[in-house]
């Protein structure tokens, strides 16, 4: 069975990964639009 500590740790890692993914996508999109012009 998964404990509360494991669940909170997994949720934290998942949240950080999603946050970083959004930031990388945002900067990648800005970079490509600037290079295109």
N, C-alpha and C positions, 0 to 999 in steps of 0.2 A: 504494500500500500504506500502511496506517496504521502510524505509528511508535509506539514504546512511550510516548513523551511525550504524543502525541495521545490514546492510549488511556487513560493514567492521568488526563489532564486531563478527558476525557469522563466517566470513572468517578467522579471527584471531584465534578463538577458534578451528575451524576445522583444521587449519594448525598446531596448537600446539598439538592437539590430534593425528594427523597423525605422527608428528615428534616424539612424545613420544612413539607411537605404534611401529615405526621403531626401536627406540633405545631399547625398551623392547624386541622386537623380536631378535635383533642382540645379546644382552647380553644373552638371553635365549638360543639361538642357540650355542653361545660360551660355555656356562655353560654345556649344554648337551653333546657337543662334548668332553669337558674335562673330564666329568664324565664317558663317555663311554670308554675312553682309560685307 
